[in-house]
Amino acid sequence: MSLRSCWILEDEPPALRRLQGLLAQVAPNLEVTFATDTVTAARQALEKRTHPDLVFSDIHLADGLCFALWESVPVAFPIVFTTAYDQYGIRAFRTNGIDYLLKPVEEDALSQSLAKLERLRQPAFPPDWEALTALLTQQRTPRVAYRERFLLQHRQDWITVPVSELRQFYSTDGMSFAVAHDAKRYLLEGSLNQLVEELDPGRWLRINRGQIVHIEAVRKVSPYFNHRLVLELHPTGEGDGVVSRSRVGACRAWLGSRG
């Protein structure tokens, strides 16, 4: 994260040459890409040029104080103020100032200023790219809260049954039922269309208009006429286990996926 470019705002040619000479010694890779002696030219450069990594700014410029610029135009880059006057320190640090060097600028002071800036630009700890990637992926893919339990009717009673104990849902004669892993059948309120939205698609699949099955209920898959599949299920329930043609591709992907 080293510094690559800087600007110099300075209205005294000897001071400009001195600063350029010192930078060539202490920071040879830092290129001075723009220099001016006026607030006006600096303002125009901010509008038209690529912004630098750092600006060295004298306070008294040819057409006024530099604060006419830095207090009116918000910038992201840091500023090192260079001046013969010591009364502007507080005002300087209210802008983007990170250091305040009195003229004539000395080599040691300049080196310390650049080192300070490098420290500020470094993160406190190296970024954990793997963790950041996982976090961004999680944020882009919001968690879906799937149904965890049902209130189901068994004979004359209503029983709370966890979804994890169920293996199939089917509809027949205008009614819907849930079948548990122990083959118990429960009367279910609501339609299969509603259930599809509430169940984890990694574990459940609607194989036809009247049947939704759990992945652990599938014992065998066999070809069926008209390019369909038939599933051998346990427990069987009352559905036929036939996968409709429009769902064969989804069923093959579902059965072959990793849970």
DRENDO-1510 file (C-alpha; in Angstrom, 1 decimal, always signed):
<recs>
REC; n; res; u; v; w
REC; 1; MET; +0.0; +0.0; +0.0 .
REC; 2; SER; +2.9; +2.4; -0.7 .
REC; 3; LEU; +2.5; +6.0; -1.9 .
REC; 4; ARG; +2.8; +6.5; -5.6 .
REC; 5; SER; +1.8; +10.1; -6.4 .
REC; 6; CYS; +1.6; +13.5; -4.8 .
REC; 7; TRP; +0.8; +17.1; -5.5 .
REC; 8; ILE; +2.7; +20.1; -4.2 .
REC; 9; LEU; +1.0; +23.5; -3.6 .
REC; 10; GLU; +3.8; +26.0; -3.1 .
REC; 11; ASP; +4.3; +29.6; -4.2 .
REC; 12; GLU; +8.0; +30.0; -3.3 .
REC; 13; PRO; +10.2; +28.5; -6.1 .
REC; 14; PRO; +13.2; +27.8; -3.7 .
REC; 15; ALA; +10.9; +26.0; -1.2 .
REC; 16; LEU; +9.3; +24.0; -4.1 .
REC; 17; ARG; +12.8; +22.9; -5.4 .
REC; 18; ARG; +13.9; +22.0; -1.9 .
REC; 19; LEU; +10.8; +19.8; -1.3 .
REC; 20; GLN; +11.2; +18.1; -4.6 .
REC; 21; GLY; +14.8; +17.4; -3.9 .
REC; 22; LEU; +14.1; +15.9; -0.5 .
REC; 23; LEU; +11.3; +13.7; -1.9 .
REC; 24; ALA; +13.7; +12.4; -4.5 .
REC; 25; GLN; +16.0; +11.3; -1.7 .
REC; 26; VAL; +13.6; +9.9; +1.0 .
REC; 27; ALA; +10.8; +8.7; -1.3 .
REC; 28; PRO; +12.2; +8.0; -4.8 .
REC; 29; ASN; +9.1; +6.1; -5.9 .
REC; 30; LEU; +6.8; +8.9; -5.0 .
REC; 31; GLU; +6.0; +10.9; -8.2 .
REC; 32; VAL; +5.1; +14.6; -8.1 .
REC; 33; THR; +2.3; +14.6; -10.7 .
REC; 34; PHE; +1.2; +18.2; -10.3 .
REC; 35; ALA; +2.5; +21.4; -8.7 .
REC; 36; THR; +1.0; +24.9; -8.5 .
REC; 37; ASP; +1.3; +28.1; -6.6 .
REC; 38; THR; -2.4; +29.1; -6.6 .
REC; 39; VAL; -5.7; +28.0; -5.0 .
REC; 40; THR; -7.4; +28.5; -8.3 .
REC; 41; ALA; -5.2; +26.1; -10.3 .
REC; 42; ALA; -5.4; +23.5; -7.5 .
REC; 43; ARG; -9.2; +23.7; -7.5 .
REC; 44; GLN; -9.3; +23.2; -11.3 .
REC; 45; ALA; -6.9; +20.2; -11.0 .
REC; 46; LEU; -9.2; +18.6; -8.4 .
REC; 47; GLU; -12.0; +18.7; -11.0 .
REC; 48; LYS; -10.0; +17.4; -14.0 .
REC; 49; ARG; -7.1; +15.3; -12.8 .
REC; 50; THR; -6.8; +11.9; -11.1 .
REC; 51; HIS; -6.4; +12.6; -7.4 .
REC; 52; PRO; -3.1; +11.8; -5.8 .
REC; 53; ASP; -2.2; +9.7; -2.8 .
REC; 54; LEU; -0.9; +12.7; -0.9 .
REC; 55; VAL; -0.8; +16.5; -1.1 .
REC; 56; PHE; +1.9; +18.8; +0.3 .
REC; 57; SER; +0.3; +22.2; +0.8 .
REC; 58; ASP; +1.8; +25.5; +1.7 .
REC; 59; ILE; -0.7; +27.7; +3.6 .
REC; 60; HIS; +0.0; +31.1; +2.0 .
REC; 61; LEU; -0.4; +30.7; -1.8 .
REC; 62; ALA; -0.2; +33.3; -4.5 .
REC; 63; ASP; -3.9; +34.0; -4.5 .
REC; 64; GLY; -4.8; +33.5; -0.8 .
REC; 65; LEU; -4.8; +30.9; +2.0 .
REC; 66; CYS; -5.1; +27.3; +1.0 .
REC; 67; PHE; -8.0; +26.9; +3.4 .
REC; 68; ALA; -10.2; +28.5; +0.8 .
REC; 69; LEU; -9.8; +25.2; -1.0 .
REC; 70; TRP; -9.5; +22.6; +1.7 .
REC; 71; GLU; -12.4; +23.9; +3.8 .
REC; 72; SER; -14.7; +24.0; +0.9 .
REC; 73; VAL; -13.9; +20.9; -1.1 .
REC; 74; PRO; -14.1; +17.5; +0.6 .
REC; 75; VAL; -11.2; +15.2; -0.3 .
REC; 76; ALA; -10.2; +11.7; +0.6 .
REC; 77; PHE; -6.4; +12.0; +0.3 .
REC; 78; PRO; -4.3; +13.2; +3.3 .
REC; 79; ILE; -2.5; +16.6; +3.4 .
REC; 80; VAL; +0.9; +17.5; +4.8 .
REC; 81; PHE; +1.0; +21.2; +5.4 .
REC; 82; THR; +4.3; +23.0; +4.9 .
REC; 83; THR; +4.5; +26.6; +6.1 .
REC; 84; ALA; +6.7; +29.2; +7.8 .
REC; 85; TYR; +3.8; +30.1; +10.2 .
REC; 86; ASP; +2.9; +28.1; +13.2 .
REC; 87; GLN; -0.5; +29.7; +14.1 .
REC; 88; TYR; -2.5; +27.6; +11.6 .
REC; 89; GLY; -2.0; +24.1; +13.2 .
REC; 90; ILE; -5.5; +23.7; +14.6 .
REC; 91; ARG; -7.1; +24.9; +11.4 .
REC; 92; ALA; -5.0; +22.5; +9.4 .
REC; 93; PHE; -5.9; +19.4; +11.3 .
REC; 94; ARG; -9.6; +20.3; +11.0 .
REC; 95; THR; -9.2; +19.5; +7.3 .
REC; 96; ASN; -7.5; +16.3; +6.1 .
REC; 97; GLY; -4.2; +17.3; +7.6 .
REC; 98; ILE; -2.0; +14.5; +8.9 .
REC; 99; ASP; +1.1; +16.6; +9.6 .
REC; 100; TYR; +2.4; +20.2; +9.9 .
REC; 101; LEU; +5.9; +20.9; +8.8 .
REC; 102; LEU; +7.6; +24.2; +9.4 .
REC; 103; LYS; +9.9; +25.6; +6.7 .
REC; 104; PRO; +12.6; +25.1; +5.9 .
REC; 105; VAL; +11.4; +21.4; +5.7 .
REC; 106; GLU; +14.1; +19.1; +7.1 .
REC; 107; GLU; +14.8; +15.6; +5.7 .
REC; 108; ASP; +14.2; +13.8; +9.0 .
REC; 109; ALA; +10.8; +15.6; +9.5 .
REC; 110; LEU; +9.7; +14.7; +6.0 .
REC; 111; SER; +10.8; +11.1; +6.4 .
REC; 112; GLN; +8.8; +10.8; +9.7 .
REC; 113; SER; +5.8; +12.4; +8.1 .
REC; 114; LEU; +5.8; +9.8; +5.2 .
REC; 115; ALA; +6.4; +7.0; +7.6 .
REC; 116; LYS; +3.4; +8.1; +9.7 .
REC; 117; LEU; +1.2; +8.2; +6.6 .
REC; 118; GLU; +2.3; +4.7; +5.6 .
REC; 119; ARG; +1.3; +3.4; +9.1 .
REC; 120; LEU; -2.0; +5.1; +8.9 .
REC; 121; ARG; -2.7; +3.5; +5.5 .
REC; 122; GLN; -1.9; -0.1; +6.7 .
REC; 123; PRO; -4.8; -2.1; +8.2 .
REC; 124; ALA; -4.3; -3.0; +11.9 .
REC; 125; PHE; -4.4; -6.7; +11.0 .
REC; 126; PRO; -4.0; -8.5; +7.7 .
REC; 127; PRO; -7.5; -9.1; +6.2 .
REC; 128; ASP; -8.9; -12.6; +6.4 .
REC; 129; TRP; -10.0; -12.9; +2.8 .
REC; 130; GLU; -11.6; -16.3; +3.3 .
REC; 131; ALA; -13.8; -15.0; +6.2 .
REC; 132; LEU; -14.6; -11.9; +4.2 .
REC; 133; THR; -15.7; -13.9; +1.2 .
REC; 134; ALA; -17.9; -16.2; +3.4 .
REC; 135; LEU; -19.5; -13.2; +5.0 .
REC; 136; LEU; -20.2; -11.5; +1.6 .
REC; 137; THR; -21.7; -14.7; +0.3 .
REC; 138; GLN; -23.9; -15.1; +3.4 .
REC; 139; GLN; -25.1; -11.5; +3.0 .
REC; 140; ARG; -25.9; -12.0; -0.7 .
REC; 141; THR; -27.8; -15.3; +0.1 .
REC; 142; PRO; -30.2; -14.5; +2.9 .
REC; 143; ARG; -31.2; -17.4; +5.1 .
REC; 144; VAL; -34.7; -18.9; +4.5 .
REC; 145; ALA; -36.6; -20.0; +7.6 .
REC; 146; TYR; -38.2; -23.3; +6.6 .
REC; 147; ARG; -41.1; -25.0; +8.5 .
REC; 148; GLU; -39.9; -26.8; +11.6 .
REC; 149; ARG; -43.1; -28.5; +12.9 .
REC; 150; PHE; -46.8; -29.0; +12.1 .
REC; 151; LEU; -49.9; -29.2; +14.2 .
REC; 152; LEU; -51.6; -32.3; +12.7 .
REC; 153; GLN; -54.8; -34.3; +13.4 .
REC; 154; HIS; -54.5; -37.9; +14.3 .
REC; 155; ARG; -57.9; -39.5; +14.9 .
REC; 156; GLN; -59.5; -37.1; +17.4 .
REC; 157; ASP; -56.3; -35.5; +18.7 .
REC; 158; TRP; -54.1; -32.7; +17.4 .
REC; 159; ILE; -50.4; -33.5; +17.7 .
REC; 160; THR; -47.3; -31.3; +17.2 .
REC; 161; VAL; -45.0; -33.3; +14.8 .
REC; 162; PRO; -41.5; -32.1; +13.9 .
REC; 163; VAL; -40.9; -31.9; +10.1 .
REC; 164; SER; -37.8; -34.1; +10.6 .
REC; 165; GLU; -40.2; -37.0; +11.5 .
REC; 166; LEU; -42.3; -36.7; +8.3 .
REC; 167; ARG; -41.5; -38.5; +5.1 .
REC; 168; GLN; -44.3; -37.6; +2.7 .
REC; 169; PHE; -47.2; -35.3; +2.0 .
REC; 170; TYR; -50.0; -36.3; -0.5 .
REC; 171; SER; -53.5; -35.3; -1.5 .
REC; 172; THR; -56.4; -37.5; -2.3 .
REC; 173; ASP; -60.1; -37.0; -2.6 .
REC; 174; GLY; -59.7; -33.3; -1.8 .
REC; 175; MET; -57.8; -33.8; +1.4 .
REC; 176; SER; -54.1; -33.6; +2.3 .
REC; 177; PHE; -52.2; -35.9; +4.6 .
REC; 178; ALA; -48.8; -36.2; +6.1 .
REC; 179; VAL; -47.0; -39.5; +6.6 .
REC; 180; ALA; -44.4; -40.0; +9.4 .
REC; 181; HIS; -41.4; -42.2; +9.3 .
REC; 182; ASP; -43.3; -44.8; +11.3 .
REC; 183; ALA; -46.1; -44.9; +8.7 .
REC; 184; LYS; -48.6; -42.9; +10.9 .
REC; 185; ARG; -50.9; -40.8; +8.8 .
REC; 186; TYR; -52.1; -37.4; +9.9 .
REC; 187; LEU; -54.7; -35.1; +8.4 .
REC; 188; LEU; -53.2; -31.9; +7.2 .
REC; 189; GLU; -54.7; -28.5; +6.8 .
REC; 190; GLY; -53.7; -26.5; +3.8 .
REC; 191; SER; -52.7; -27.3; +0.3 .
REC; 192; LEU; -49.5; -28.9; -1.2 .
REC; 193; ASN; -48.9; -25.6; -3.1 .
REC; 194; GLN; -48.5; -23.8; +0.2 .
REC; 195; LEU; -46.3; -26.6; +1.7 .
REC; 196; VAL; -43.8; -26.4; -1.2 .
REC; 197; GLU; -42.9; -22.8; -0.1 .
REC; 198; GLU; -42.4; -23.9; +3.5 .
REC; 199; LEU; -40.2; -27.0; +3.1 .
REC; 200; ASP; -36.4; -27.2; +2.6 .
REC; 201; PRO; -36.0; -28.0; -1.1 .
REC; 202; GLY; -32.7; -29.8; -0.3 .
REC; 203; ARG; -34.8; -32.4; +1.6 .
REC; 204; TRP; -38.2; -32.3; +0.0 .
REC; 205; LEU; -39.4; -32.5; -3.6 .
REC; 206; ARG; -42.8; -32.3; -5.2 .
REC; 207; ILE; -42.7; -35.2; -7.6 .
REC; 208; ASN; -46.2; -34.7; -9.1 .
REC; 209; ARG; -49.3; -32.6; -8.4 .
REC; 210; GLY; -50.4; -34.7; -5.5 .
REC; 211; GLN; -47.2; -35.8; -3.8 .
REC; 212; ILE; -44.2; -34.3; -1.9 .
REC; 213; VAL; -41.6; -36.7; -0.7 .
REC; 214; HIS; -38.6; -36.6; +1.7 .
REC; 215; ILE; -35.2; -37.6; +0.4 .
REC; 216; GLU; -34.9; -40.2; +3.1 .
REC; 217; ALA; -38.1; -41.9; +2.0 .
REC; 218; VAL; -36.7; -42.8; -1.4 .
REC; 219; ARG; -35.5; -46.5; -1.5 .
REC; 220; LYS; -35.2; -47.1; -5.2 .
REC; 221; VAL; -35.6; -45.2; -8.5 .
REC; 222; SER; -36.9; -47.0; -11.6 .
REC; 223; PRO; -37.7; -45.9; -15.2 .
REC; 224; TYR; -41.4; -45.6; -16.0 .
REC; 225; PHE; -43.2; -45.3; -19.3 .
REC; 226; ASN; -43.4; -42.1; -21.2 .
REC; 227; HIS; -39.9; -41.0; -20.0 .
REC; 228; ARG; -41.0; -40.8; -16.4 .
REC; 229; LEU; -39.5; -42.2; -13.1 .
REC; 230; VAL; -41.2; -44.1; -10.3 .
REC; 231; LEU; -39.9; -44.0; -6.8 .
REC; 232; GLU; -40.1; -46.8; -4.3 .
REC; 233; LEU; -40.9; -45.1; -1.0 .
REC; 234; HIS; -40.9; -46.1; +2.6 .
REC; 235; PRO; -43.3; -45.7; +4.1 .
REC; 236; THR; -45.5; -45.9; +1.0 .
REC; 237; GLY; -48.4; -43.7; +1.9 .
REC; 238; GLU; -51.1; -43.7; -0.7 .
REC; 239; GLY; -49.3; -41.8; -3.5 .
REC; 240; ASP; -48.2; -43.7; -6.6 .
REC; 241; GLY; -44.6; -42.4; -6.4 .
REC; 242; VAL; -44.5; -41.5; -10.1 .
REC; 243; VAL; -42.4; -38.5; -11.0 .
REC; 244; SER; -44.2; -36.4; -13.7 .
REC; 245; ARG; -42.2; -35.7; -16.9 .
REC; 246; SER; -41.8; -32.0; -16.1 .
REC; 247; ARG; -40.1; -32.9; -12.8 .
REC; 248; VAL; -37.8; -35.7; -13.9 .
REC; 249; GLY; -34.8; -33.4; -14.4 .
REC; 250; ALA; -35.3; -31.7; -11.1 .
REC; 251; CYS; -35.7; -35.1; -9.4 .
REC; 252; ARG; -32.5; -36.5; -10.8 .
REC; 253; ALA; -30.6; -33.3; -9.7 .
REC; 254; TRP; -32.2; -33.5; -6.3 .
REC; 255; LEU; -31.3; -37.2; -5.8 .
REC; 256; GLY; -27.8; -36.6; -6.9 .
REC; 257; SER; -27.1; -33.5; -4.8 .
REC; 258; ARG; -25.1; -33.3; -1.6 .
REC; 259; GLY; -27.1; -32.5; +1.5 .
</recs>
